[in-house]
């Protein structure tokens, strides 16, 4: 057989493999930042974010001074409207406009505000916001459009454990009722129409704490012989808990008829300590496990490999959080008390852990892993063809 008869099929083979391995896109990885009086001023924090090469910041409490400070660095911002303002946004569009004129308009276009979440984990709020949430979202979106700020998307944030019926198998996951019919289905329709993302707080730590049969290594991205779970419906094997939870969200959206909406993980992390009531025996809340989770998360997201059901992976992921702050975890679906420590940076702006946001974890010798694999495949094919020529 001549060498030329091999050329066409082999060309197609390595071209398809090369394009498959080099078109992966790494997830944008940011942090959640809650400013307090005991922390460095926002101007210093904004400078440190640039030094640490953190490209995105989520602000649950978007004080105008913080938005202003971030206007002078190349950092994408995800703002959050407090739950307390949702009813007024729903009934009075001028309330939404006033909020924008305070938190967004003065800093446009220098501040790179990419999205606004109207409320966070509203189903667990003491006030019933079910009838107000969607009108509030629509009013804010309309106000942004009137101001010519159509590039800023609008959504709301959910908590995984307060929203999904199950995490495993992912193919069986659905959104809880009546939340799905009342809020999520119409929201998904809105997100699809406006090209916006589904926002969710997603903590493998939570699911691990609630399910004693899950090995801790599975939650910490550790590659060990039995660290996998098979979804027998889809035939998919999951190597870590994070991917399993993301695909549970993908499956639930598919059941609701909107499987292609981008997903943003608005909170994820692992506590380094837990000293509050109910946390005295929480040995898994440790700096060692926190660093293992963060390293594994960054390596996985920077690889661009995605998840079994969502090859492009999540669009963005925000680590909770920049500094230790034990005031808000209970309202965001986190298992445990309010004195858990989630910060990744000390108040003096040095890192707690040996992690990097630059994307180096998913690279080999400065080149993306997919590109390295593609080059190896091409070289292999060329060597094979050379052998054929020698034998002919």
DRENDO-1510 file (C-alpha; in Angstrom, 1 decimal, always signed):
<recs>
REC; n; res; u; v; w
REC; 1; UNK; +0.0; +0.0; +0.0 .
REC; 2; UNK; +1.4; +3.4; -0.9 .
REC; 3; UNK; +2.1; +6.2; +1.5 .
REC; 4; UNK; -0.3; +8.5; -0.3 .
REC; 5; UNK; -3.2; +6.2; +0.5 .
REC; 6; UNK; -2.6; +6.8; +4.2 .
REC; 7; UNK; -2.3; +10.6; +3.9 .
REC; 8; UNK; -6.0; +11.6; +3.6 .
REC; 9; UNK; -7.4; +9.5; +6.5 .
REC; 10; UNK; -4.4; +10.3; +8.8 .
REC; 11; UNK; -4.7; +14.0; +7.9 .
REC; 12; UNK; -8.4; +14.0; +8.9 .
REC; 13; UNK; -7.5; +12.0; +12.1 .
REC; 14; UNK; -4.9; +14.3; +13.5 .
REC; 15; UNK; -6.7; +17.4; +12.4 .
REC; 16; UNK; -9.8; +16.4; +14.3 .
REC; 17; UNK; -7.8; +15.5; +17.3 .
REC; 18; UNK; -5.8; +18.7; +17.2 .
REC; 19; UNK; -8.9; +20.9; +16.9 .
REC; 20; UNK; -10.6; +18.9; +19.7 .
REC; 21; UNK; -7.7; +19.4; +22.1 .
REC; 22; UNK; -6.9; +23.0; +21.4 .
REC; 23; UNK; -10.4; +24.5; +21.4 .
REC; 24; UNK; -10.9; +24.1; +25.1 .
REC; 25; UNK; -11.4; +27.4; +27.0 .
REC; 26; UNK; -10.3; +27.8; +30.6 .
REC; 27; UNK; -12.9; +29.1; +33.1 .
REC; 28; UNK; -12.5; +32.6; +34.3 .
REC; 29; UNK; -11.7; +32.2; +38.0 .
REC; 30; UNK; -12.3; +35.0; +40.5 .
REC; 31; UNK; -12.9; +35.7; +44.2 .
REC; 32; UNK; -15.7; +37.0; +46.4 .
REC; 33; UNK; -14.8; +40.1; +48.3 .
REC; 34; UNK; -16.7; +41.4; +51.3 .
REC; 35; UNK; -15.1; +44.7; +52.5 .
REC; 36; UNK; -15.1; +45.5; +56.2 .
REC; 37; UNK; -13.7; +48.2; +58.4 .
REC; 38; UNK; -11.0; +45.8; +59.8 .
REC; 39; UNK; -9.6; +45.0; +56.3 .
REC; 40; UNK; -7.3; +47.1; +54.1 .
REC; 41; UNK; -9.0; +49.9; +52.2 .
REC; 42; UNK; -10.6; +49.0; +48.8 .
REC; 43; UNK; -7.8; +50.9; +46.9 .
REC; 44; UNK; -5.1; +48.6; +48.4 .
REC; 45; UNK; -7.2; +45.5; +47.8 .
REC; 46; UNK; -7.8; +46.5; +44.1 .
REC; 47; UNK; -4.0; +46.8; +43.6 .
REC; 48; UNK; -3.4; +43.5; +45.3 .
REC; 49; UNK; -5.9; +41.8; +43.0 .
REC; 50; UNK; -3.9; +43.0; +40.0 .
REC; 51; UNK; -0.6; +41.7; +41.6 .
REC; 52; UNK; -2.2; +38.3; +42.3 .
REC; 53; UNK; -3.6; +38.2; +38.7 .
REC; 54; UNK; -7.1; +37.7; +39.9 .
REC; 55; UNK; -9.2; +38.6; +36.8 .
REC; 56; UNK; -12.7; +38.7; +38.3 .
REC; 57; UNK; -14.3; +39.8; +41.6 .
REC; 58; UNK; -17.8; +39.2; +42.9 .
REC; 59; UNK; -19.2; +41.8; +45.3 .
REC; 60; UNK; -22.1; +40.6; +47.5 .
REC; 61; UNK; -22.1; +44.1; +49.0 .
REC; 62; UNK; -21.2; +46.4; +46.2 .
REC; 63; UNK; -20.3; +49.6; +48.1 .
REC; 64; UNK; -19.7; +52.4; +45.5 .
REC; 65; UNK; -16.2; +53.0; +47.0 .
REC; 66; UNK; -15.3; +49.4; +46.1 .
REC; 67; UNK; -16.6; +49.7; +42.6 .
REC; 68; UNK; -14.7; +52.9; +42.2 .
REC; 69; UNK; -11.5; +51.3; +43.4 .
REC; 70; UNK; -11.9; +48.5; +41.0 .
REC; 71; UNK; -12.4; +51.0; +38.1 .
REC; 72; UNK; -8.7; +51.5; +37.9 .
REC; 73; UNK; -7.7; +47.8; +37.4 .
REC; 74; UNK; -8.5; +45.4; +34.7 .
REC; 75; UNK; -10.9; +43.3; +36.8 .
REC; 76; UNK; -14.4; +42.1; +35.8 .
REC; 77; UNK; -17.1; +42.7; +38.5 .
REC; 78; UNK; -20.2; +40.8; +39.4 .
REC; 79; UNK; -22.4; +42.9; +41.6 .
REC; 80; UNK; -25.3; +41.8; +43.8 .
REC; 81; UNK; -28.5; +43.6; +44.8 .
REC; 82; UNK; -29.3; +42.8; +48.4 .
REC; 83; UNK; -32.4; +40.7; +49.0 .
REC; 84; UNK; -33.9; +43.5; +51.0 .
REC; 85; UNK; -34.2; +45.6; +47.8 .
REC; 86; UNK; -35.9; +43.0; +45.7 .
REC; 87; UNK; -39.5; +44.0; +46.6 .
REC; 88; UNK; -38.9; +47.7; +45.8 .
REC; 89; UNK; -37.2; +46.8; +42.5 .
REC; 90; UNK; -40.3; +44.7; +41.6 .
REC; 91; UNK; -42.9; +47.3; +42.4 .
REC; 92; UNK; -41.0; +50.5; +41.5 .
REC; 93; UNK; -38.7; +50.6; +38.5 .
REC; 94; UNK; -37.3; +53.9; +39.6 .
REC; 95; UNK; -35.8; +52.1; +42.6 .
REC; 96; UNK; -33.8; +49.9; +40.2 .
REC; 97; UNK; -32.7; +53.0; +38.3 .
REC; 98; UNK; -31.7; +54.8; +41.5 .
REC; 99; UNK; -29.5; +51.8; +42.4 .
REC; 100; UNK; -27.9; +51.8; +39.0 .
REC; 101; UNK; -27.2; +55.6; +39.2 .
REC; 102; UNK; -25.4; +54.9; +42.6 .
REC; 103; UNK; -23.5; +51.7; +41.9 .
REC; 104; UNK; -23.0; +51.5; +38.1 .
REC; 105; UNK; -23.5; +54.7; +36.1 .
REC; 106; UNK; -20.8; +56.8; +37.8 .
REC; 107; UNK; -18.1; +54.2; +37.1 .
REC; 108; UNK; -19.1; +53.3; +33.5 .
REC; 109; UNK; -17.2; +52.5; +31.4 .
REC; 110; UNK; -14.0; +52.3; +33.5 .
REC; 111; UNK; -15.5; +49.7; +35.8 .
REC; 112; UNK; -15.8; +46.4; +33.9 .
REC; 113; UNK; -19.2; +45.3; +35.4 .
REC; 114; UNK; -20.2; +42.1; +33.6 .
REC; 115; UNK; -23.3; +41.0; +35.5 .
REC; 116; UNK; -25.7; +41.8; +38.3 .
REC; 117; UNK; -27.4; +39.3; +40.5 .
REC; 118; UNK; -30.7; +40.4; +41.9 .
REC; 119; UNK; -30.7; +38.8; +45.3 .
REC; 120; UNK; -28.9; +35.7; +46.5 .
REC; 121; UNK; -30.4; +32.4; +47.6 .
REC; 122; UNK; -33.8; +34.2; +47.9 .
REC; 123; UNK; -35.8; +30.9; +48.4 .
REC; 124; UNK; -34.2; +30.5; +51.9 .
REC; 125; UNK; -34.8; +34.2; +52.8 .
REC; 126; UNK; -37.1; +34.7; +55.7 .
REC; 127; UNK; -39.2; +37.0; +53.6 .
REC; 128; UNK; -41.2; +35.4; +50.7 .
REC; 129; UNK; -39.7; +36.9; +47.6 .
REC; 130; UNK; -41.1; +34.4; +45.1 .
REC; 131; UNK; -43.6; +36.9; +43.6 .
REC; 132; UNK; -41.1; +39.8; +43.5 .
REC; 133; UNK; -37.9; +38.2; +42.1 .
REC; 134; UNK; -38.7; +37.9; +38.4 .
REC; 135; UNK; -40.4; +41.4; +38.2 .
REC; 136; UNK; -37.3; +42.9; +39.9 .
REC; 137; UNK; -35.0; +41.2; +37.5 .
REC; 138; UNK; -37.0; +42.4; +34.5 .
REC; 139; UNK; -37.2; +46.0; +35.8 .
REC; 140; UNK; -33.4; +46.1; +36.4 .
REC; 141; UNK; -32.8; +44.6; +32.9 .
REC; 142; UNK; -35.1; +47.2; +31.3 .
REC; 143; UNK; -33.4; +50.0; +33.2 .
REC; 144; UNK; -29.9; +48.9; +32.0 .
REC; 145; UNK; -31.3; +48.8; +28.4 .
REC; 146; UNK; -32.6; +52.3; +28.7 .
REC; 147; UNK; -29.2; +53.5; +29.9 .
REC; 148; UNK; -27.5; +51.8; +27.0 .
REC; 149; UNK; -25.8; +49.2; +29.3 .
REC; 150; UNK; -27.1; +46.2; +27.5 .
REC; 151; UNK; -23.7; +44.4; +27.9 .
REC; 152; UNK; -24.4; +43.9; +31.6 .
REC; 153; UNK; -26.4; +40.8; +32.1 .
REC; 154; UNK; -29.0; +40.3; +34.9 .
REC; 155; UNK; -29.8; +37.1; +36.8 .
REC; 156; UNK; -30.1; +35.8; +40.4 .
REC; 157; UNK; -28.1; +33.5; +42.5 .
REC; 158; UNK; -29.2; +30.1; +43.9 .
REC; 159; UNK; -27.7; +27.7; +46.4 .
REC; 160; UNK; -27.1; +24.1; +45.2 .
REC; 161; UNK; -28.4; +22.4; +48.4 .
REC; 162; UNK; -31.5; +24.6; +48.5 .
REC; 163; UNK; -32.3; +24.2; +44.9 .
REC; 164; UNK; -31.5; +20.7; +43.5 .
REC; 165; UNK; -33.3; +17.5; +44.5 .
REC; 166; UNK; -30.1; +15.4; +44.3 .
REC; 167; UNK; -26.5; +15.5; +43.4 .
REC; 168; UNK; -26.1; +11.9; +42.3 .
REC; 169; UNK; -26.6; +10.5; +39.8 .
REC; 170; UNK; -26.5; +13.8; +38.0 .
REC; 171; UNK; -28.9; +12.5; +35.3 .
REC; 172; UNK; -31.6; +12.2; +38.0 .
REC; 173; UNK; -31.3; +15.8; +39.2 .
REC; 174; UNK; -34.2; +18.2; +39.0 .
REC; 175; UNK; -34.9; +21.6; +40.5 .
REC; 176; UNK; -37.0; +21.4; +43.7 .
REC; 177; UNK; -40.7; +22.1; +43.5 .
REC; 178; UNK; -42.6; +24.4; +43.7 .
REC; 179; UNK; -39.4; +26.6; +43.2 .
REC; 180; UNK; -39.0; +25.2; +39.6 .
REC; 181; UNK; -42.4; +26.1; +38.3 .
REC; 182; UNK; -42.8; +29.4; +40.2 .
REC; 183; UNK; -39.3; +30.9; +39.7 .
REC; 184; UNK; -36.7; +28.8; +37.8 .
REC; 185; UNK; -38.5; +27.8; +34.6 .
REC; 186; UNK; -39.6; +31.4; +33.8 .
REC; 187; UNK; -36.1; +32.6; +34.9 .
REC; 188; UNK; -34.4; +30.2; +32.5 .
REC; 189; UNK; -36.6; +31.5; +29.7 .
REC; 190; UNK; -35.6; +35.0; +30.5 .
REC; 191; UNK; -31.9; +34.1; +30.7 .
REC; 192; UNK; -32.1; +32.4; +27.3 .
REC; 193; UNK; -33.8; +35.4; +25.7 .
REC; 194; UNK; -31.2; +37.9; +27.2 .
REC; 195; UNK; -28.1; +35.7; +26.7 .
REC; 196; UNK; -27.5; +35.7; +30.5 .
REC; 197; UNK; -26.1; +33.0; +32.8 .
REC; 198; UNK; -27.5; +30.8; +35.6 .
REC; 199; UNK; -25.8; +31.7; +38.9 .
REC; 200; UNK; -25.3; +29.1; +41.6 .
REC; 201; UNK; -23.4; +28.7; +44.9 .
REC; 202; UNK; -21.8; +25.2; +44.7 .
REC; 203; UNK; -19.9; +23.7; +47.6 .
REC; 204; UNK; -18.6; +20.1; +47.4 .
REC; 205; UNK; -17.8; +20.6; +51.1 .
REC; 206; UNK; -21.6; +20.8; +51.8 .
REC; 207; UNK; -22.5; +17.7; +49.8 .
REC; 208; UNK; -19.6; +15.8; +51.4 .
REC; 209; UNK; -20.7; +16.8; +54.9 .
REC; 210; UNK; -24.3; +15.7; +54.2 .
REC; 211; UNK; -23.3; +12.3; +52.6 .
REC; 212; UNK; -21.0; +10.2; +54.8 .
REC; 213; UNK; -20.4; +7.7; +52.0 .
REC; 214; UNK; -18.5; +10.2; +49.9 .
REC; 215; UNK; -14.7; +9.8; +50.3 .
REC; 216; UNK; -13.0; +13.1; +51.2 .
REC; 217; UNK; -10.5; +12.6; +48.4 .
REC; 218; UNK; -13.4; +12.6; +45.9 .
REC; 219; UNK; -14.4; +16.1; +47.1 .
REC; 220; UNK; -10.8; +17.3; +47.1 .
REC; 221; UNK; -10.0; +16.5; +43.4 .
REC; 222; UNK; -7.6; +13.7; +44.6 .
REC; 223; UNK; -6.7; +11.1; +41.9 .
REC; 224; UNK; -7.0; +7.8; +43.8 .
REC; 225; UNK; -8.0; +4.3; +42.5 .
REC; 226; UNK; -11.5; +4.4; +43.8 .
REC; 227; UNK; -12.2; +8.1; +43.6 .
REC; 228; UNK; -15.0; +7.8; +41.0 .
REC; 229; UNK; -18.7; +7.5; +40.7 .
REC; 230; UNK; -20.5; +6.1; +37.6 .
REC; 231; UNK; -23.8; +7.5; +36.4 .
REC; 232; UNK; -25.3; +4.3; +35.0 .
REC; 233; UNK; -28.0; +6.2; +33.1 .
REC; 234; UNK; -25.6; +8.2; +31.0 .
REC; 235; UNK; -22.6; +5.9; +31.3 .
REC; 236; UNK; -20.5; +8.7; +32.5 .
REC; 237; UNK; -17.7; +8.3; +35.1 .
REC; 238; UNK; -17.2; +11.2; +37.5 .
REC; 239; UNK; -13.7; +11.7; +38.9 .
REC; 240; UNK; -14.6; +14.5; +41.3 .
REC; 241; UNK; -17.5; +15.9; +43.2 .
REC; 242; UNK; -17.4; +19.3; +41.6 .
REC; 243; UNK; -18.1; +18.0; +38.1 .
REC; 244; UNK; -20.8; +15.8; +39.4 .
REC; 245; UNK; -22.6; +18.8; +41.0 .
REC; 246; UNK; -22.2; +21.0; +37.9 .
REC; 247; UNK; -23.7; +18.3; +35.7 .
REC; 248; UNK; -26.5; +17.9; +38.2 .
REC; 249; UNK; -27.3; +21.5; +37.4 .
REC; 250; UNK; -26.9; +20.9; +33.7 .
REC; 251; UNK; -29.3; +17.9; +33.9 .
REC; 252; UNK; -31.9; +19.9; +35.9 .
REC; 253; UNK; -31.8; +22.7; +33.4 .
REC; 254; UNK; -32.3; +20.2; +30.6 .
REC; 255; UNK; -35.4; +18.8; +32.3 .
REC; 256; UNK; -36.7; +22.3; +32.5 .
REC; 257; UNK; -36.1; +22.7; +28.8 .
REC; 258; UNK; -33.0; +25.0; +28.8 .
REC; 259; UNK; -29.8; +22.9; +28.8 .
REC; 260; UNK; -27.6; +25.4; +27.0 .
REC; 261; UNK; -27.6; +28.3; +29.3 .
REC; 262; UNK; -24.1; +29.2; +30.6 .
REC; 263; UNK; -23.4; +28.5; +34.3 .
REC; 264; UNK; -21.5; +30.7; +36.7 .
REC; 265; UNK; -20.4; +29.2; +40.0 .
REC; 266; UNK; -20.8; +32.3; +42.2 .
REC; 267; UNK; -19.4; +30.7; +45.3 .
REC; 268; UNK; -17.2; +27.7; +46.0 .
REC; 269; UNK; -14.4; +27.0; +48.5 .
REC; 270; UNK; -13.3; +25.0; +51.5 .
REC; 271; UNK; -13.1; +26.2; +55.1 .
REC; 272; UNK; -9.7; +26.3; +56.8 .
REC; 273; UNK; -11.2; +26.2; +60.3 .
REC; 274; UNK; -14.5; +26.0; +62.1 .
REC; 275; UNK; -14.7; +27.3; +65.7 .
REC; 276; UNK; -18.4; +28.1; +66.1 .
REC; 277; UNK; -21.1; +26.2; +67.8 .
REC; 278; UNK; -21.7; +22.8; +66.1 .
REC; 279; UNK; -18.2; +22.9; +64.5 .
REC; 280; UNK; -16.1; +21.5; +67.3 .
REC; 281; UNK; -15.7; +18.1; +65.5 .
REC; 282; UNK; -15.3; +19.4; +62.0 .
REC; 283; UNK; -11.9; +18.0; +61.3 .
REC; 284; UNK; -12.3; +18.4; +57.6 .
REC; 285; UNK; -12.3; +22.2; +58.0 .
REC; 286; UNK; -8.5; +22.6; +57.9 .
REC; 287; UNK; -5.8; +24.5; +56.0 .
REC; 288; UNK; -4.5; +21.3; +54.5 .
REC; 289; UNK; -7.8; +20.3; +53.0 .
REC; 290; UNK; -8.6; +23.9; +51.9 .
REC; 291; UNK; -5.3; +24.1; +50.0 .
REC; 292; UNK; -5.9; +20.7; +48.4 .
REC; 293; UNK; -9.4; +21.7; +47.3 .
REC; 294; UNK; -8.3; +25.1; +45.9 .
REC; 295; UNK; -5.3; +23.6; +44.1 .
REC; 296; UNK; -7.4; +20.8; +42.6 .
REC; 297; UNK; -10.1; +23.3; +41.6 .
REC; 298; UNK; -7.7; +25.7; +39.9 .
REC; 299; UNK; -5.9; +22.9; +38.1 .
REC; 300; UNK; -9.2; +21.5; +36.8 .
REC; 301; UNK; -10.8; +24.8; +35.7 .
REC; 302; UNK; -7.6; +26.0; +34.1 .
REC; 303; UNK; -7.3; +22.8; +32.1 .
REC; 304; UNK; -10.3; +23.8; +30.0 .
REC; 305; UNK; -11.6; +20.2; +30.0 .
REC; 306; UNK; -15.0; +21.0; +31.3 .
REC; 307; UNK; -17.4; +18.4; +32.6 .
REC; 308; UNK; -18.8; +15.2; +31.0 .
REC; 309; UNK; -22.1; +16.9; +30.2 .
REC; 310; UNK; -20.7; +20.5; +29.6 .
REC; 311; UNK; -17.5; +20.3; +27.6 .
REC; 312; UNK; -17.0; +24.0; +27.8 .
REC; 313; UNK; -17.3; +23.8; +31.6 .
REC; 314; UNK; -18.7; +26.6; +33.7 .
REC; 315; UNK; -18.2; +30.1; +32.3 .
REC; 316; UNK; -16.9; +31.6; +35.6 .
REC; 317; UNK; -16.2; +30.4; +39.1 .
REC; 318; UNK; -15.7; +32.6; +42.2 .
REC; 319; UNK; -13.8; +31.3; +45.2 .
REC; 320; UNK; -15.4; +32.1; +48.5 .
REC; 321; UNK; -13.7; +34.2; +49.7 .
REC; 322; UNK; -10.8; +36.7; +49.6 .
REC; 323; UNK; -10.6; +37.4; +53.4 .
REC; 324; UNK; -11.8; +35.5; +56.4 .
REC; 325; UNK; -15.2; +36.9; +57.3 .
REC; 326; UNK; -17.6; +34.8; +59.4 .
REC; 327; UNK; -20.7; +36.9; +58.9 .
REC; 328; UNK; -22.5; +35.5; +55.8 .
REC; 329; UNK; -22.0; +31.8; +55.3 .
REC; 330; UNK; -25.3; +30.8; +57.0 .
REC; 331; UNK; -27.3; +32.8; +54.4 .
REC; 332; UNK; -25.6; +31.2; +51.5 .
REC; 333; UNK; -26.3; +27.5; +52.0 .
REC; 334; UNK; -23.1; +26.5; +53.8 .
REC; 335; UNK; -23.3; +23.6; +56.2 .
REC; 336; UNK; -21.9; +24.6; +59.6 .
REC; 337; UNK; -21.8; +27.6; +61.8 .
REC; 338; UNK; -21.1; +31.3; +61.1 .
REC; 339; UNK; -17.5; +31.2; +62.4 .
REC; 340; UNK; -16.0; +29.1; +59.7 .
REC; 341; UNK; -13.0; +30.6; +58.0 .
REC; 342; UNK; -13.0; +30.6; +54.2 .
REC; 343; UNK; -10.5; +33.4; +53.2 .
REC; 344; UNK; -7.5; +32.7; +50.9 .
REC; 345; UNK; -5.6; +36.0; +51.7 .
REC; 346; UNK; -4.4; +37.4; +55.0 .
REC; 347; UNK; -5.2; +41.1; +55.9 .
REC; 348; UNK; -1.6; +41.9; +55.0 .
REC; 349; UNK; -2.4; +40.8; +51.4 .
REC; 350; UNK; -0.2; +37.7; +51.4 .
REC; 351; UNK; -1.6; +34.4; +50.2 .
REC; 352; UNK; -2.6; +31.7; +52.7 .
REC; 353; UNK; -2.1; +29.0; +50.2 .
REC; 354; UNK; +0.4; +28.2; +47.5 .
REC; 355; UNK; -2.0; +28.7; +44.6 .
REC; 356; UNK; -2.0; +30.9; +41.5 .
REC; 357; UNK; -4.8; +32.4; +39.4 .
REC; 358; UNK; -2.6; +32.9; +36.3 .
REC; 359; UNK; -3.6; +29.6; +34.6 .
REC; 360; UNK; -0.1; +28.1; +35.0 .
REC; 361; UNK; -1.7; +25.0; +36.6 .
REC; 362; UNK; -3.3; +23.9; +33.4 .
REC; 363; UNK; -0.1; +24.4; +31.3 .
REC; 364; UNK; +3.0; +22.5; +30.4 .
REC; 365; UNK; +6.1; +24.6; +29.8 .
REC; 366; UNK; +4.0; +27.7; +29.2 .
REC; 367; UNK; +1.9; +26.1; +26.5 .
REC; 368; UNK; -1.7; +24.9; +27.0 .
REC; 369; UNK; -2.0; +21.2; +27.8 .
REC; 370; UNK; -4.3; +20.7; +24.8 .
REC; 371; UNK; -1.8; +22.3; +22.4 .
REC; 372; UNK; +1.0; +20.1; +23.8 .
REC; 373; UNK; -1.1; +16.9; +23.2 .
REC; 374; UNK; -1.9; +18.1; +19.7 .
REC; 375; UNK; +1.7; +18.6; +18.9 .
REC; 376; UNK; +2.6; +15.1; +20.2 .
REC; 377; UNK; -0.1; +13.6; +18.0 .
REC; 378; UNK; +1.2; +15.4; +14.9 .
REC; 379; UNK; +4.7; +14.3; +15.6 .
REC; 380; UNK; +3.5; +10.7; +16.1 .
REC; 381; UNK; +1.7; +10.7; +12.8 .
REC; 382; UNK; +4.7; +12.1; +10.9 .
REC; 383; UNK; +7.0; +9.5; +12.4 .
REC; 384; UNK; +4.6; +6.8; +11.4 .
REC; 385; UNK; +4.5; +8.0; +7.9 .
REC; 386; UNK; +8.3; +8.2; +7.8 .
REC; 387; UNK; +8.4; +4.5; +8.8 .
REC; 388; UNK; +6.0; +3.7; +6.0 .
REC; 389; UNK; +8.2; +5.4; +3.4 .
REC; 390; UNK; +11.2; +3.4; +4.7 .
REC; 391; UNK; +9.3; +0.1; +4.3 .
REC; 392; UNK; +7.9; +0.9; +0.8 .
</recs>
